Amino acid sequence: MSDNSLRVVWIYPDLLSTYGDQGNVLVVERRARQRRLDVQRLDVRSDQQIPTSGDIYLIGGGEDRPQRLAAERLIRDGGLDRAVSNGAIVFSVCAGYQILGHEFINDLGERQQGLGLLDVVSTRGEGDRCVGDVLADIDPKLGLPPLTGFENHQGVTHLGQSARPFAKVRFGNGNGVGDGYEGAWNDTVFGTYMHGPVMARNPHIADLLIKLALDVNALPPADDRWYEALRQERIAAATENA
């Protein structure tokens, strides 16, 4: 990657794009272009090979069977694992988040192997489905404002020793374990249950990924008025319904 270019890879839109998470790709692309970066976007379908030369890889949510198929194909392909070994950034949502862990429960009720890029294990929750608006405080180490999003999952995700919680929940369920944490991250790999799409509500997450990819501490300012209006609307809604 040159200093003014960015290669963004959207993984398996034919399997993992059920809840509008493709919006995350659009936000990353737009936020990069606002900084006059030359963005190359690659939408990689499940019958195509994952390129290893990307800078930012995005994975969305999906239903149970497509999630199983995606995990099987990503393991066979091996490209995402090699990309992370080369320093690539990965941001995953819901089913994509579970796939990045060691294992999850698939549509057949069986334990399904994940990629092991995050030290997490996902099981199927026995209580009510986690649905609704969420407000959470992102790990201070990442230096981001509060997280707003919408969760819709039955899965429960347990964090291992090397996984840091992405956020501490004020309102909502998050990982569903009952410890008040939402998502996980380690080094350049991130996972969350938040839809919305999450980057439309939280454009600073997109900026974080871009900074990590460029290896810089700051980016030129961008117009945040539309994003901030949406953020405040959804934060107010979450607070009111809590």
N, C-alpha and C positions, 0 to 999 in steps of 0.2 A: 504493500500500500504506500502510495506517495502521500505527501503532507496535505494534499487537497483532494484526496479521493477516498471513497468508502465503498466497500462491497458488502451488500446486505443480502442475506439468504433467507428466504421464507420456506420452511420445511413442510412438505406434504400438505399443501392447501386442499388437495382432493380428499384427505382423510381428517385433518385436524384444523378445521376452520368453521366449526359449527356455531359458535357464539359470537361471531363478529370480530374475532381476535386478529383478523387480517388488518384491522384498523391500526394495530401496533406497527405494522410494516409501513403503512402510509404516514404515520406520525414520525417515525425514525427518518424516513426518506425526506419528509418536508422539513424537519428540524435541521437536517444536514444541509439541505439546499439553501435554507435561510442563512447558513453560515458560508455560502458560496463553495460548498464541497461538491465535487463531481461524484454522484452516486450511481452505482451500478446495482440494480436490483435483480436477483435471480429467484424465480418461483420454481422450486424443485418438487415435481410430483413424485409419488411413491414408486413409480416405475423408472425413475431416473436416479443416477448416482449423485450422492452428496459431494459437492466440491469441497476440497480441503483448504482452498485459498481465500475463503470468505473472512471478513472482519467481524461481522455481527450476524449471528444465527438466531432466528425467531421461530418458536414453536407454539401453536395455539391449542385450544381445547377441542375435545371431540367426544363422541359417544363410545361406549365400551368396546364394541367389535373393531371399529376403526383404530382405537387406541392399541388394541392387541396387535393388529396388522402393522401399525406404524412401528411399534417396539421391535417386532420380529425383523422388519426390513432394515431398521436403523442398525440393529446388531449385526445382521448379515453384511450390510454395506461397510460399516466401520469408519466412514468418512467423518462423521461428527466427532467421534472420539479422537481421530488424528488431528482434526482442526483445533480442538481444545488443547491437545498436547503442543500445538504450535502457537498457542496464546490467544485463540479466538474467543470472542465474547458470545455467551449463549443466554437468552432470556426465554423462559418457558412459562406457559399458563395452563393450569388445571390438569387435564390429561397429559399434556406435554411435561408439566412439572413432575407428575408421577413417573413418567417414562424415564426421566433423568435419574431417578433413584435406583436403589438396588432391586426392588421388586414392588409389584402392586397386584391387586386381585382383578383378573380379567373377566370378560363377559361369560366365560364358562364356569366361573366361580373358582378358578384355579390360581395359584400363585404364579405370576408371570415375571420373568426376568426383565429387569430394566438395564439401562446403560451404565449405571454406577458412577455417573458424573457428579452426583450429589449424594452425600451420606444420609439418605432418608429411605424409609420403608413405608409404603402406603397399604392400608387395609380397608375393608369396607365397614363403615360405621353402622352401628346397630340402632341408633336413635333416629330422630327426625333428620331429614335432609337439611343441609346447611344452605339456606337461601336468603338473600337479602343484601341490603347495603352494608358496607363495612367502612369503618374509619379506624386507622391505625397509625402508630408512630414508627417510621422507618428507622432501622438500626442507625444510631447516631454516627457510627463510623462512616456511613455513606454520605452524610451531610445533605440529606434531602428533606423537603417539607412533608407533612403528614400524607399518608396514603389513603386515597378514596377509591372504592371499587365495588363490584357486585359479585357475590359468590353464589354458586349453584353447583353443589357437589355432595355426593354421598360418601366419598372417600375420606379417610382419616390418615394423616401423615405424621410419622414419628421421626424426629431428628436425631441423627447420630452425633458422635463427638466432634467431628470435623465440620459439621454444618452449623452455620450461624442463622438464627431467625432473621428473616427479612424485615419483619415489623412486629410490634407489640400492639395487640388489638385494644381499642377503646370500646367499639361497638361491633358486634358480629362474632363469628365463630373462628375464622381463620383456618388453621390446620385441623381443627375439630378434636384435638386431643384434650382440651380443657385447660391447657397451660397458658392460654392467652396469646400464643404466637401465631404469626401468619407467614407462610412461605419459608424459603431457606435460600442461603447463598454461601458460596465459598470461592474466593479468588475471582474468577471471571465467569462463573456459572451461577445463574439466578433462577429461582422458581417461585411462583405465586399462584394462588387460587383466584386472583382478582380478574374479573372481566370488566367491561365498561365501554369500549376496550380500555384497558388499564392505562395506556399511554395517552389516550385522549383526555383522560381525567388527570393524569400525572405526567405532563410532558418532560418534567425534570428527570424522570427515569430514562427517557430516550436520550436526553442530553448526557446523562451519566454513561450510558453505553457508548456514545460517540466519543466522549472524552477518554474512556478506557481504550477504545480502539485506536485513537490518535495518540495516546500516551501524553495527554496535556492536562493541566490542572483547571483550565477555564476555557470557555467558549465565548465568542462575541455575543452580545445580547440579541434576543429575538422577540418578536411581538407575541406576548402571552395573554393579550386581553380576552380572546375567545376562550382559551383554555381556562383562564382564571375564573371567568364567569361560570363555566360549567363546573369547575371544582367547587366553588362556593355554593352553588345550587345543590350539588349532591352531598356536600358536607352538612349543609343545613337540613336536608332530608334525612340523612342518617341520624343526626342528633335528635331531630324531632320524633323519629320513630323508635328510638332506642328505649 
